[in-house]
């Protein structure tokens, strides 16, 4: 009898342990299921939020490429004009009788550079942020002369990249040939170029001195050179002496506009306005 009672108590204890173990496993299983569900909900919510807020990079890039460039200084119009690749930004609308005079500025480049250097240096967007500036950077070939420059200026006017000729032009280094080559016909030069900003163009040293003297009082000139560019200093001083150019030295080397972009912008703005 005692042995039977002991067996019954043992069987009862085993049943309780088995029941407790099963209950514990069931509770753990339920908790894991709930946790997985919560994680799934959080991930789904995050994905919808990201899609709704436009943080997907592909969408951002597409939007920036299709956005209007008429009023933003950091969105550029790109294309070809007269067969020449360009970047353009700034004032888009034609001036009214009550609006400020629009300043059309054309940026050329030296032999080792492209129009993209004007953008990546920050010069192009900062110039375009000036309210009345309309700016175009061209990839005119380094061997181009005044005929090529004249042709593209006319095409730019037809395509409304230039509002009205004459326009101001920046000619760094080798691109200065486009203006020096034009000195044989200064009256025609004045019809297309309102102000000239040469940045150390070597072609000036080969120019006829009498022709350079004729520019004095006819064509406003801002000659800029870098502090460490000895050749650029000679060019600028020659223009100062013969053509009454305003001569400015800024920190930097031969492409001083890239070395000191803010100083360059400051002097160009003051000269053009």
C-alpha positions in Angstrom: 0.0 0.0 0.0 2.8 2.5 0.9 4.6 1.6 -2.3 1.4 2.3 -4.3 1.0 5.7 -2.6 4.6 6.6 -3.4 4.1 5.7 -7.0 1.0 7.8 -7.2 2.7 10.8 -5.7 5.6 10.4 -8.1 3.3 10.2 -11.1 1.4 13.3 -9.9 4.7 15.2 -9.6 5.8 14.2 -13.1 2.5 15.3 -14.5 2.9 18.8 -12.9 6.5 19.1 -14.2 5.5 18.1 -17.7 2.5 20.6 -17.6 4.8 23.4 -16.5 7.4 22.7 -19.2 4.8 22.6 -21.9 3.3 25.9 -20.6 6.7 27.6 -20.6 7.4 26.5 -24.2 4.0 27.8 -25.3 4.6 31.2 -23.7 8.1 31.5 -25.3 6.7 30.6 -28.7 3.9 33.2 -28.3 6.5 35.9 -27.3 8.7 35.1 -30.3 5.8 35.3 -32.7 4.7 38.7 -31.2 8.3 40.0 -31.4 8.7 39.0 -35.1 5.4 40.7 -35.9 6.4 43.9 -34.2 9.7 44.0 -36.1 7.9 43.4 -39.4 5.5 46.3 -38.7 8.4 48.6 -37.8 10.3 47.8 -41.1 7.1 48.2 -43.2 6.4 51.6 -41.6 10.0 52.8 -42.1 10.0 51.7 -45.8 6.7 53.6 -46.5 8.1 56.7 -44.7 11.3 56.7 -46.8 9.3 56.3 -50.0 6.9 59.1 -49.1 9.6 61.6 -48.1 11.5 61.3 -51.4 14.8 60.1 -49.8 15.3 57.6 -52.6 18.4 58.7 -54.4 17.3 57.7 -57.9 14.2 59.8 -57.5 16.2 62.8 -56.2 18.5 62.7 -59.2 15.7 62.5 -61.6 13.9 65.4 -60.0 17.0 67.6 -60.0 17.6 66.9 -63.7 14.0 67.7 -64.7 13.6 70.8 -62.4 13.4 74.2 -64.0 16.6 76.2 -64.3 14.9 79.6 -64.6 15.3 80.7 -61.1 17.8 78.4 -59.3 21.5 79.2 -59.2 22.5 75.5 -58.6 20.5 74.0 -61.5 22.1 74.4 -64.9 20.8 74.3 -68.4 23.1 72.2 -70.6 23.3 71.8 -74.3 25.0 72.8 -77.5 24.9 76.2 -79.2 26.4 76.7 -82.6 28.0 73.2 -82.1 29.6 74.3 -78.8 28.8 72.6 -75.5 27.6 75.0 -72.8 26.4 75.3 -69.2 24.0 78.2 -68.5 22.3 79.6 -65.4 21.0 82.8 -64.0 18.3 85.2 -65.2 16.0 83.5 -67.8 13.2 86.0 -68.4 13.6 88.9 -70.8 14.0 92.3 -68.9 11.0 94.6 -68.6 11.1 98.3 -68.6 11.1 98.3 -64.7 13.6 95.4 -64.2 17.3 95.9 -63.6 19.7 95.7 -66.6 20.6 92.1 -67.2 24.4 91.4 -67.4 25.3 88.7 -69.9 28.6 87.1 -69.0 30.4 84.5 -71.1 33.1 82.3 -69.6 35.7 80.7 -71.7 38.6 78.5 -70.4 42.3 77.7 -70.8 43.8 74.8 -72.7 43.9 72.4 -69.7 40.4 73.1 -68.5 36.7 72.8 -69.6 33.4 74.5 -68.8 32.9 72.0 -66.0 35.7 73.7 -64.0 33.6 76.8 -63.7 30.8 74.7 -62.1 33.0 72.5 -59.8 34.9 75.5 -58.5 31.7 77.0 -57.4 32.2 80.1 -59.5 29.4 79.5 -61.9 26.6 78.9 -59.3 27.8 81.9 -57.3 27.8 84.2 -60.3 24.3 83.0 -61.2 23.1 83.7 -57.7 23.6 87.4 -58.4 20.1 88.6 -59.2 20.7 90.3 -62.6 23.4 88.0 -64.0 23.0 85.6 -66.9 26.1 83.4 -67.2 27.2 80.9 -69.8 30.3 78.7 -69.7 31.4 77.5 -73.1 33.7 74.7 -74.3 35.1 76.8 -77.1 38.2 75.2 -78.6 41.5 76.6 -77.4 42.6 77.2 -81.0 39.5 79.3 -81.7 39.8 82.9 -82.9 37.4 85.8 -83.1 35.4 84.4 -86.0 34.5 81.3 -83.9 33.7 83.5 -80.9 31.5 85.9 -82.9 29.6 83.0 -84.5 28.8 81.4 -81.1 27.8 84.7 -79.6 25.3 85.2 -82.4 23.9 81.7 -81.9 23.6 82.3 -78.2 21.5 85.4 -78.8 19.2 83.4 -81.1 18.8 80.8 -78.4 18.2 83.4 -75.7 21.3 82.4 -73.8 22.4 86.1 -74.3 19.6 88.7 -73.9 21.3 91.3 -76.0 24.7 91.9 -77.5 27.3 93.1 -76.7 28.2 90.8 -73.8 31.0 90.6 -71.2 33.5 87.8 -71.7 36.2 86.2 -69.4 39.1 84.8 -71.3 41.6 82.8 -69.2 45.0 82.0 -70.7 44.8 80.5 -74.2 41.2 81.7 -74.8 42.5 85.3 -74.8 43.4 84.7 -78.4 39.7 85.2 -79.3 39.9 88.8 -78.3 43.5 89.6 -79.4 42.7 88.2 -82.8 39.9 90.7 -83.0 42.0 93.8 -82.6 42.3 94.2 -86.4 38.7 95.3 -86.3 38.0 97.1 -83.0 34.8 98.7 -84.2 33.3 95.3 -84.8 34.7 94.0 -81.6 32.8 96.6 -79.7 29.5 95.4 -81.3 29.9 92.0 -79.7 32.0 92.5 -76.5 30.9 95.1 -73.9 33.6 94.4 -71.3 36.7 92.1 -71.3 38.1 90.2 -68.4 41.5 88.6 -69.5 43.1 86.2 -67.0 46.8 86.2 -68.0 46.4 85.5 -71.7 49.8 85.0 -73.3 48.5 86.2 -76.7 48.6 89.8 -75.4 52.4 89.8 -75.4 52.3 89.2 -79.2 49.6 91.8 -79.8 50.3 95.0 -81.7 51.0 97.8 -79.2 49.2 100.4 -81.3 46.1 98.2 -81.4 46.2 97.7 -77.6 46.4 101.5 -77.2 43.2 101.9 -79.3 41.3 99.9 -76.7 41.9 102.6 -74.1 38.7 104.3 -73.4 36.8 102.1 -75.9 36.7 98.7 -74.1 36.6 98.5 -70.3 39.2 95.8 -69.3 39.7 94.0 -66.0 43.1 92.2 -66.1 43.4 89.6 -63.4 46.5 87.5 -62.6 47.8 85.2 -59.8 50.4 86.4 -57.3 52.8 83.6 -58.3 52.2 83.9 -62.0 55.1 86.0 -63.3 53.9 85.8 -67.0 50.4 86.7 -66.0 51.7 89.8 -64.2 53.6 91.0 -67.3 50.4 90.5 -69.5 48.2 92.4 -67.0 50.7 95.2 -66.6 51.0 95.6 -70.3 47.2 95.9 -70.6 47.2 98.4 -67.8 49.9 100.6 -69.4 48.6 100.5 -73.0 44.9 99.8 -72.7 44.1 101.5 -69.4 43.0 98.2 -68.0 42.2 97.9 -64.3 44.8 95.4 -63.0 44.1 93.1 -60.1 46.3 90.6 -58.4 44.7 87.7 -56.5 46.3 84.8 -54.5 47.2 81.9 -56.7 49.0 80.6 -59.8 48.2 80.8 -63.5 44.6 79.7 -63.2 44.1 82.1 -60.3 40.3 82.1 -60.7 40.3 78.5 -59.6 42.8 79.1 -56.8 40.9 82.1 -55.4 37.3 81.8 -56.6 35.7 84.1 -54.1 38.2 86.9 -54.8 37.7 86.4 -58.5 33.9 86.7 -58.2 34.2 89.8 -56.0 36.3 91.7 -58.5 34.3 90.5 -61.5 31.0 91.6 -59.9 32.3 95.0 -59.0 33.7 95.5 -62.5 30.5 94.5 -64.3 28.0 96.2 -62.0 
